[in-house]
Amino acid sequence: MVNSKNIVAALRRDVSFVWHAIIAIVFIGFASLAVAAALLDLISIRH
């Protein structure tokens, strides 16, 4: 028999990993949007 505590611990690790990955993706997305907006501002000012 597989120990249920090991299954719960593994699932908890997987959920934690996925949650941190989602947070990182959202943070990187917002950072790239900010950089893109700054670049567009610089291009529009230059022209």
N, CA and C atoms as a LAMMPS dump frame, in Angstrom:
ITEM: TIMESTEP
0
ITEM: NUMBER OF ATOMS
141
ITEM: BOX BOUNDS ff ff ff
-5.0000000000000000e+02 5.0000000000000000e+02
-5.0000000000000000e+02 5.0000000000000000e+02
-5.0000000000000000e+02 5.0000000000000000e+02
ITEM: ATOMS id mol type element x y z
1 1 1 N 0.837 -1.205 0
2 1 2 C 0 0 0
3 1 3 C 0.873 1.257 0
4 2 1 N 0.4 2.248 -0.721
5 2 2 C 1.108 3.518 -0.773
6 2 3 C 0.665 4.363 0.41
7 3 1 N 1.626 4.978 1.053
8 3 2 C 1.318 5.801 2.219
9 3 3 C 0.592 7.073 1.774
10 4 1 N -0.581 7.316 2.366
11 4 2 C -1.378 8.48 1.95
12 4 3 C -0.698 9.789 2.346
13 5 1 N 0.098 9.763 3.417
14 5 2 C 0.794 10.995 3.819
15 5 3 C 1.808 11.399 2.754
16 6 1 N 2.457 10.416 2.131
17 6 2 C 3.409 10.735 1.068
18 6 3 C 2.681 11.332 -0.14
19 7 1 N 1.502 10.797 -0.443
20 7 2 C 0.721 11.325 -1.569
21 7 3 C 0.317 12.766 -1.288
22 8 1 N -0.156 13.031 -0.073
23 8 2 C -0.58 14.386 0.287
24 8 3 C 0.611 15.339 0.233
25 9 1 N 1.768 14.892 0.721
26 9 2 C 2.957 15.754 0.695
27 9 3 C 3.378 16.038 -0.741
28 10 1 N 3.312 15.034 -1.609
29 10 2 C 3.689 15.234 -3.009
30 10 3 C 2.711 16.188 -3.69
31 11 1 N 1.423 16.02 -3.44
32 11 2 C 0.43 16.919 -4.038
33 11 3 C 0.628 18.343 -3.542
34 12 1 N 0.945 18.486 -2.259
35 12 2 C 1.158 19.818 -1.711
36 12 3 C 2.376 20.48 -2.361
37 13 1 N 3.447 19.702 -2.59
38 13 2 C 4.622 20.239 -3.275
39 13 3 C 4.268 20.643 -4.704
40 14 1 N 3.488 19.806 -5.394
41 14 2 C 3.117 20.124 -6.776
42 14 3 C 2.269 21.386 -6.838
43 15 1 N 1.307 21.508 -5.951
44 15 2 C 0.445 22.7 -5.935
45 15 3 C 1.271 23.939 -5.628
46 16 1 N 2.196 23.82 -4.692
47 16 2 C 3.054 24.961 -4.353
48 16 3 C 3.906 25.361 -5.549
49 17 1 N 4.459 24.371 -6.252
50 17 2 C 5.289 24.665 -7.415
51 17 3 C 4.473 25.351 -8.505
52 18 1 N 3.275 24.836 -8.782
53 18 2 C 2.428 25.438 -9.822
54 18 3 C 2.026 26.854 -9.42
55 19 1 N 1.686 27.066 -8.153
56 19 2 C 1.28 28.393 -7.68
57 19 3 C 2.418 29.392 -7.835
58 20 1 N 3.645 28.976 -7.472
59 20 2 C 4.782 29.883 -7.633
60 20 3 C 5.079 30.149 -9.108
61 21 1 N 4.884 29.144 -9.952
62 21 2 C 5.102 29.346 -11.385
63 21 3 C 4.086 30.342 -11.941
64 22 1 N 2.831 30.239 -11.519
65 22 2 C 1.796 31.169 -11.992
66 22 3 C 2.123 32.591 -11.546
67 23 1 N 2.536 32.746 -10.288
68 23 2 C 2.894 34.075 -9.785
69 23 3 C 4.062 34.65 -10.587
70 24 1 N 5.065 33.813 -10.874
71 24 2 C 6.221 34.285 -11.635
72 24 3 C 5.811 34.702 -13.045
73 25 1 N 4.941 33.915 -13.689
74 25 2 C 4.508 34.243 -15.05
75 25 3 C 3.748 35.568 -15.065
76 26 1 N 2.859 35.754 -14.086
77 26 2 C 2.092 37.012 -14.019
78 26 3 C 3.03 38.189 -13.783
79 27 1 N 4 38.015 -12.881
80 27 2 C 4.946 39.099 -12.581
81 27 3 C 5.777 39.444 -13.81
82 28 1 N 6.26 38.418 -14.513
83 28 2 C 7.055 38.663 -15.721
84 28 3 C 6.199 39.333 -16.79
85 29 1 N 4.935 38.943 -16.883
86 29 2 C 4.041 39.568 -17.85
87 29 3 C 3.852 41.056 -17.573
88 30 1 N 3.613 41.403 -16.305
89 30 2 C 3.443 42.813 -15.971
90 30 3 C 4.739 43.596 -16.202
91 31 1 N 5.874 42.976 -15.87
92 31 2 C 7.15 43.662 -16.078
93 31 3 C 7.393 43.902 -17.562
94 32 1 N 7.08 42.918 -18.403
95 32 2 C 7.29 43.103 -19.84
96 32 3 C 6.33 44.149 -20.394
97 33 1 N 5.116 44.208 -19.874
98 33 2 C 4.189 45.256 -20.307
99 33 3 C 4.724 46.634 -19.929
100 34 1 N 5.286 46.764 -18.742
101 34 2 C 5.847 48.052 -18.317
102 34 3 C 7.018 48.447 -19.214
103 35 1 N 7.888 47.498 -19.539
104 35 2 C 9.022 47.798 -20.412
105 35 3 C 8.53 48.188 -21.806
106 36 1 N 7.539 47.466 -22.321
107 36 2 C 7.004 47.79 -23.645
108 36 3 C 6.373 49.184 -23.651
109 37 1 N 5.655 49.528 -22.598
110 37 2 C 5.045 50.859 -22.525
111 37 3 C 6.125 51.942 -22.481
112 38 1 N 7.194 51.7 -21.73
113 38 2 C 8.278 52.678 -21.663
114 38 3 C 8.944 52.831 -23.032
115 39 1 N 9.156 51.722 -23.723
116 39 2 C 9.765 51.808 -25.054
117 39 3 C 8.861 52.555 -26.03
118 40 1 N 7.559 52.295 -25.97
119 40 2 C 6.632 53.011 -26.856
120 40 3 C 6.634 54.493 -26.554
121 41 1 N 6.707 54.849 -25.275
122 41 2 C 6.78 56.265 -24.906
123 41 3 C 8.05 56.897 -25.477
124 42 1 N 9.168 56.222 -25.355
125 42 2 C 10.423 56.764 -25.892
126 42 3 C 10.354 56.928 -27.407
127 43 1 N 9.761 55.943 -28.089
128 43 2 C 9.657 56.03 -29.552
129 43 3 C 8.746 57.171 -29.949
130 44 1 N 7.621 57.321 -29.233
131 44 2 C 6.691 58.396 -29.6
132 44 3 C 7.286 59.762 -29.282
133 45 1 N 8.061 59.874 -28.218
134 45 2 C 8.7 61.162 -27.898
135 45 3 C 9.758 61.489 -28.947
136 46 1 N 10.484 60.474 -29.361
137 46 2 C 11.567 60.71 -30.32
138 46 3 C 11.001 61.152 -31.676
139 47 1 N 9.839 60.635 -32.052
140 47 2 C 9.213 61.04 -33.302
141 47 3 C 8.284 62.195 -33.011
